[in-house]
Amino acid sequence: MGHVEASRSCNPTHFRRLSRRGFLSVGALAGAGLTLPDLFRLQSAQADLKDYSNFEGTAKSVIHIFLPGGMAQQESFDPKPYAPIEYRGEMKQVKTKIDGHLFGESLPKTAAIADKLTIINSMTHGEAAHERGTHNMFTGYRPSPAIQYPSIGSVISYEYGPRNNLPPYVCIPNQPNEYAGTGYLSSSYAAFSLGSDPASNGFKVRDLDMYTGIDESRFATRRSALDAVNEHFRSIEKSDKLAAMDSFYERAYSLISSPKAREAFDIEKEDGKLRDSYGRNQAGARMLMARRLVEAGVRMVNLTYGGWDMHSGIVAGFKRQMPEFDQAFSALINDLDSRGLLDETLVMVSSEFGRTPKINKDAGRDHWPKVFSVALAGGGVKRGFVYGTSDSTATEPETDPVGPEDLFTTVYHTMGIVADKEIMAPGDRPIEIVDGGKVVKEILA
């Protein structure tokens, strides 16, 4: 190896590019002409380059409101009032509290609290199929046939674990899709699902109540018996499923045995006027439940609302579904803010992609991943801010494009998680939490 080449190989910056995967194999490094002393020096240099440990973030919790189907940006957060009618559509616009920015006419209450939001109007990726777009917006990764990536909720659960005897990751009402799951992580980091809709009559959280005839004493006895059985099986077999099951039982016992934890799920404890402000409907109940859970200590709440795959009749579709969202979302932001929780709770509204620039023959819009919108609030992002623009017909980003990897890197950053830190996947394969994203510093307060 020549002098110049040897110097280049021992340069820490060059090594960092080499080493994200290559650190695992001394043989691979030796093949590049490195001795063991070289290896140790480079390991030290690598450690000095970046600290991958978690840090104190601005957000303690995340509420992810996912609107499945692909919500049209033109009728919501990025209308185009000066485009030809076949592009702008039939819906009008409303002024917001962000100077010079408009929302679609079915978002008047959200427009009134826009001074508490950051809107990204330059989201973009290349996946026009629902499943693949959804994967992007739950994991920050493009789908891969080789590996299933974990959702942001499972990563947060993995990094931080439970708080106040509550599950770290909760889905309302249920895990909405496979991409909201654990991926290559242990199943012990799965979401806790409510099991039923908090808007339904007689709502109860699945498995949360004591069974009839079992008092606290019998409950403790049964737990002791189960612990003995578990210990027997642990002594003869080791597996992820057994460990995960043990973790599930432990968390379930903590939840059932803690009145304060159980109360977090009891939406009936809320004041009637506050419930009315959210709306006594699906959107209102789900978002109010989300606020109760993050206030009690849940780190990540995922909730879904509506169906936004509007290939036909988009005006009627928005007028039918958006008013409930508009009321509930604006109430959620105001409620969090009035309780002093907004600055430590990041709220994100997303969908798997946007809709086509041009209205189709059925008065709807088709799938369009090239540009769409995401709304953020709290958790350390700016108030009353719009980042990025789409072009005049919402066809593609005009300025500051943001990919899912950038969005998720930024969300993780607010939580104090370094997104390019590696997690060990099966087969001793290190995988970055997010690959290739950057923190969008411009949206941070």
C-alpha positions in Angstrom: 0.0 0.0 0.0 1.5 3.4 -1.0 1.9 6.2 1.5 -0.9 8.3 0.2 -3.3 5.4 0.2 -2.3 4.3 3.7 -2.9 7.8 5.0 -6.3 7.9 3.4 -7.3 4.6 4.9 -6.3 5.8 8.4 -8.2 9.1 8.1 -11.1 9.1 10.6 -13.5 10.7 8.2 -12.8 8.1 5.5 -13.0 5.4 8.1 -16.5 6.6 9.2 -17.7 6.1 5.6 -16.1 2.7 5.6 -17.1 1.6 9.0 -20.8 1.9 9.5 -21.0 -1.8 8.6 -17.3 -2.7 8.5 -16.5 -2.4 12.2 -18.0 -5.8 12.7 -15.2 -7.6 10.9 -11.6 -7.3 11.8 -10.9 -9.5 8.8 -12.6 -7.1 6.5 -10.5 -4.2 7.9 -7.3 -6.3 7.7 -8.2 -6.9 4.1 -8.0 -3.1 3.6 -4.4 -3.2 5.0 -5.2 -2.2 8.6 -3.3 -3.7 11.6 -4.9 -4.2 15.0 -3.3 -1.0 16.3 -4.9 0.8 13.3 -8.2 -0.7 14.2 -8.0 0.5 17.8 -7.0 4.0 16.8 -9.8 4.2 14.3 -12.3 2.9 16.8 -11.2 5.7 19.1 -11.5 8.2 16.3 -15.0 6.9 15.4 -16.1 7.3 19.0 -14.9 10.9 19.0 -16.8 11.8 15.8 -20.3 11.4 17.1 -22.1 10.5 20.3 -24.9 8.0 19.6 -26.4 8.0 23.1 -29.8 9.5 23.7 -30.0 13.1 25.0 -32.6 15.4 26.6 -35.1 16.1 23.8 -37.7 18.8 23.6 -40.5 16.2 23.3 -41.5 13.7 26.0 -44.3 12.1 24.0 -45.5 11.9 20.4 -49.1 11.8 19.1 -49.2 10.5 15.5 -52.5 11.2 13.9 -52.5 9.1 10.7 -55.2 9.7 8.0 -55.2 6.5 6.0 -55.7 6.5 2.2 -53.7 9.5 1.2 -55.3 12.9 2.1 -55.3 15.5 -0.6 -53.0 18.4 0.1 -54.9 20.7 -2.2 -58.1 20.5 -0.1 -56.3 20.7 3.2 -53.0 22.3 4.1 -51.8 23.4 0.6 -54.6 24.8 -1.5 -53.9 26.4 -4.9 -56.4 29.2 -5.3 -54.8 30.7 -8.4 -54.5 27.5 -10.3 -56.9 26.6 -13.1 -60.2 25.0 -11.8 -59.2 21.5 -12.9 -56.2 21.7 -10.6 -57.5 23.8 -7.6 -60.8 21.9 -7.5 -64.2 23.2 -6.4 -63.5 23.9 -2.7 -62.8 27.3 -1.4 -60.1 28.4 1.1 -60.0 30.0 4.5 -57.4 32.4 5.9 -55.2 31.1 8.7 -53.3 32.8 11.5 -50.1 32.3 9.5 -49.8 35.5 7.4 -50.4 34.8 3.7 -51.2 31.1 4.2 -54.6 29.5 3.4 -56.2 26.1 4.3 -59.0 24.3 2.7 -62.5 25.6 3.6 -63.3 22.5 5.7 -60.5 23.4 8.2 -61.7 26.7 9.7 -61.0 25.7 13.3 -57.5 24.4 12.5 -56.9 27.7 10.5 -57.7 29.6 13.8 -54.9 27.7 15.7 -52.4 27.7 12.8 -50.2 30.0 14.8 -49.4 27.0 16.9 -48.5 24.7 14.0 -45.7 24.0 11.6 -46.8 22.9 8.2 -44.5 21.1 5.8 -45.8 21.4 2.3 -42.9 19.8 0.5 -43.1 16.1 1.7 -42.1 13.7 -1.0 -41.3 10.1 -1.7 -41.6 7.7 -4.6 -44.2 5.1 -3.4 -47.6 5.4 -5.0 -49.0 2.2 -3.6 -50.9 2.4 -0.3 -48.9 -0.3 1.5 -45.5 1.1 0.4 -46.4 4.7 1.2 -47.8 3.7 4.6 -44.5 1.8 5.3 -42.6 5.0 4.6 -44.7 7.1 6.9 -44.5 4.7 9.9 -40.9 3.7 9.7 -39.0 6.4 7.8 -37.8 3.6 5.4 -38.7 2.5 1.9 -40.0 -1.1 2.0 -37.4 -3.9 1.6 -38.0 -7.5 0.7 -35.0 -8.4 2.9 -36.1 -7.0 6.3 -39.1 -5.6 8.1 -38.3 -2.3 9.7 -39.8 -1.3 13.1 -42.3 1.5 13.4 -41.4 4.7 15.2 -43.6 3.6 18.1 -41.7 0.4 18.6 -38.3 2.2 18.3 -39.4 4.7 21.0 -40.6 1.7 23.1 -37.2 0.0 22.6 -35.2 3.2 23.4 -37.1 4.4 26.5 -39.5 1.7 27.8 -42.5 2.3 30.0 -43.2 5.3 32.2 -45.6 5.5 35.2 -46.7 1.8 34.7 -48.1 2.6 31.3 -47.3 1.0 28.0 -44.8 3.2 26.1 -46.6 2.7 22.8 -50.4 2.7 22.4 -52.6 2.4 19.3 -56.1 3.9 19.2 -58.2 1.9 18.7 -55.9 -0.9 17.3 -52.7 -1.3 15.5 -53.7 0.1 12.1 -51.4 -1.9 9.8 -48.4 -4.2 9.9 -46.0 -1.3 9.4 -47.0 0.1 12.8 -45.5 -3.1 14.3 -42.1 -4.1 15.7 -40.4 -5.2 12.5 -37.0 -6.8 13.3 -37.3 -5.7 17.0 -38.6 -8.1 19.7 -42.3 -8.5 19.9 -42.1 -7.1 23.5 -41.9 -3.6 21.9 -45.3 -4.0 20.2 -48.1 -1.5 20.7 -50.8 -1.9 23.3 -54.1 -1.6 21.4 -57.3 -0.5 23.1 -59.3 -3.2 21.4 -62.3 -1.0 20.9 -63.2 2.6 19.9 -63.3 5.1 22.7 -66.3 6.7 20.8 -68.4 3.5 21.2 -71.1 3.1 23.8 -69.9 1.2 26.9 -66.2 1.6 25.8 -63.8 -0.6 27.8 -60.1 -1.2 27.2 -59.5 -4.8 26.3 -58.0 -6.9 29.2 -57.8 -3.9 31.6 -60.4 -4.7 34.2 -60.3 -7.4 36.8 -62.4 -10.4 35.8 -65.7 -10.9 37.7 -65.1 -12.7 41.0 -61.3 -12.0 41.1 -60.4 -9.6 43.9 -56.9 -8.1 44.6 -55.9 -11.1 46.8 -56.8 -13.7 44.3 -55.2 -11.6 41.5 -51.9 -11.6 43.5 -52.1 -15.4 44.1 -52.7 -16.1 40.4 -49.7 -13.9 39.6 -47.5 -15.8 41.9 -48.6 -19.1 40.4 -48.0 -17.8 36.9 -44.5 -16.5 37.8 -43.6 -20.0 39.0 -44.8 -21.6 35.7 -42.9 -18.9 33.7 -39.7 -19.6 35.6 -40.0 -23.3 34.8 -40.3 -22.7 31.1 -37.5 -20.0 31.1 -35.2 -22.6 32.7 -35.7 -25.0 29.8 -36.1 -22.8 26.8 -34.9 -19.4 25.7 -36.6 -17.5 22.9 -37.8 -14.1 21.9 -41.4 -15.2 22.2 -41.0 -16.4 25.7 -39.1 -13.2 26.7 -41.7 -11.1 25.0 -44.6 -12.9 26.7 -42.9 -12.5 30.0 -42.6 -8.7 29.3 -46.2 -8.5 28.2 -47.4 -10.2 31.4 -45.3 -7.9 33.5 -46.7 -4.8 31.8 -50.2 -6.2 32.0 -49.9 -6.8 35.7 -48.5 -3.3 36.3 -51.4 -1.8 34.3 -54.2 -3.8 35.9 -52.9 -3.4 39.4 -52.3 0.3 39.2 -55.5 2.4 39.7 -53.8 5.5 38.3 -52.7 3.7 35.2 -56.1 2.2 34.6 -57.7 5.6 35.1 -55.6 7.0 32.2 -57.8 5.0 29.9 -61.1 6.1 31.4 -62.4 8.7 29.1 -65.5 9.1 31.3 -63.4 10.9 33.8 -63.3 13.9 31.5 -65.4 17.0 32.0 -68.5 16.9 29.8 -67.8 20.4 28.3 -64.3 19.4 27.3 -65.7 16.3 25.6 -68.1 18.4 23.7 -65.3 20.7 22.6 -63.5 17.7 21.1 -66.7 16.3 19.7 -68.6 13.2 20.9 -67.6 11.3 17.8 -64.8 9.1 16.5 -62.2 11.8 15.9 -63.0 13.6 19.1 -62.9 10.6 21.4 -59.7 9.2 19.8 -57.9 12.5 20.2 -59.1 13.1 23.7 -57.9 9.7 24.6 -54.6 10.4 23.1 -54.2 13.5 25.3 -55.2 11.6 28.4 -52.5 9.0 27.7 -49.6 11.3 27.0 -50.6 13.3 30.1 -50.4 10.1 32.1 -47.0 9.1 30.7 -47.5 7.2 27.5 -44.5 8.0 25.2 -46.1 7.3 21.8 -49.7 7.3 20.8 -50.8 6.4 17.3 -54.4 7.0 16.2 -56.1 6.8 12.9 -59.2 8.6 11.6 -61.3 8.4 8.4 -60.6 7.1 5.0 -59.0 9.5 2.5 -58.6 7.4 -0.7 -60.9 9.8 -2.6 -60.7 8.7 -6.3 -64.2 10.1 -6.7 -66.4 12.7 -5.1 -63.6 14.4 -3.2 -65.6 17.5 -2.2 -68.4 15.4 -0.7 -65.7 13.2 1.0 -64.0 16.2 2.6 -67.2 17.8 3.7 -68.3 14.5 5.3 -65.1 13.6 7.2 -63.0 16.8 7.7 -65.3 18.7 10.1 -64.9 16.1 12.9 -61.2 16.1 12.4 -61.1 19.9 12.3 -63.0 20.2 15.6 -61.0 17.5 17.4 -57.6 18.5 16.2 -58.0 22.1 17.1 -59.4 21.1 20.5 -56.4 18.8 21.1 -53.9 21.5 20.3 -55.6 24.1 22.5 -56.1 21.5 25.3 -52.5 20.5 25.3 -51.4 24.1 25.2 -53.7 25.1 28.1 -52.3 22.3 30.3 -48.7 23.2 29.5 -48.2 20.0 27.6 -47.9 21.2 24.1 -44.2 22.2 24.3 -43.3 18.6 25.5 -45.7 16.7 23.2 -45.1 16.5 19.5 -48.3 16.1 17.5 -47.9 14.9 13.9 -50.7 14.7 11.3 -49.7 12.6 8.3 -50.9 10.4 5.5 -49.2 7.9 3.2 -49.0 10.3 0.2 -51.0 13.1 -1.5 -53.3 13.3 -4.4 -52.8 14.1 -8.1 -52.6 17.7 -9.1 -55.5 17.4 -11.5 -59.1 16.5 -10.7 -60.0 13.2 -12.5 -63.1 12.4 -14.5 -64.9 11.2 -11.4 -64.4 14.5 -9.5 -61.6 12.9 -7.4 -57.9 12.8 -7.2 -55.6 9.7 -7.6 -52.4 8.7 -5.7 -49.5 11.1 -5.8 -46.4 10.7 -3.7 -44.3 13.4 -5.4 -45.5 16.1 -3.0 -47.9 16.3 0.0 -48.3 17.9 3.4 -47.6 17.1 7.0 -48.7 19.2 10.0 -46.7 19.3 13.2 -47.3 21.0 16.6 -45.5 21.3 19.9 -42.6 19.2 21.0 -40.0 21.8 20.1 -41.1 22.8 16.6 -41.9 26.4 15.6 -45.3 28.0 16.0 -47.0 29.6 13.0 -44.4 28.4 10.4 -44.6 26.9 6.9 -41.6 25.0 5.7 -41.1 24.1 2.0 -43.4 24.8 -0.9 -44.9 22.9 -3.8 -45.2 24.4 -7.2 -48.2 26.2 -8.5 -50.3 23.1 -9.2 -49.0 20.9 -6.3 -47.2 18.7 -8.7 -43.8 18.5 -7.0 -41.7 20.3 -4.4 -40.6 23.8 -5.4 -38.4 24.5 -2.4 -36.9 22.4 0.5 -38.1 18.9 -0.3 -38.5 16.7 2.8 -38.3 12.9 2.6 -39.7 10.5 5.2 -36.1 9.9 6.4 -35.8 13.6 7.1 -39.1 13.8 8.8 -38.4 10.8 11.1 -34.9 11.9 11.8 -36.3 15.2 13.0 -39.0 13.6 15.1 -36.5 11.3 16.7 -34.3 14.3 17.4 -37.1 16.0 19.3 -37.4 12.9 21.4 -33.6 12.9 22.1 -32.9 9.9 19.9 -30.0 9.9 17.5 -31.6 8.6 14.3 -28.5 7.1 12.7 -27.6 5.1 15.8 -27.6 1.4 14.9 -29.9 -1.3 16.4 -28.9 -4.9 16.1 -31.3 -6.9 13.9 -31.5 -10.7 13.7 -28.3 -12.3 12.4 -26.2 -9.7 14.3 -26.9 -7.2 11.6 -26.6 -3.5 12.7 -29.4 -1.3 11.2 -29.6 2.4 11.6 -32.9 3.6 13.1 -33.2 5.9 10.1 -30.8 5.7 7.1 -29.7 8.9 5.4 -32.0 11.5 7.0 -31.2 14.9 8.2 -32.6 17.0 11.0 -34.7 19.8 9.5 -33.3 22.4 11.8 -35.3 25.2 10.2 -38.6 23.9 11.8 -37.2 23.6 15.3 -38.0 26.4 17.8 
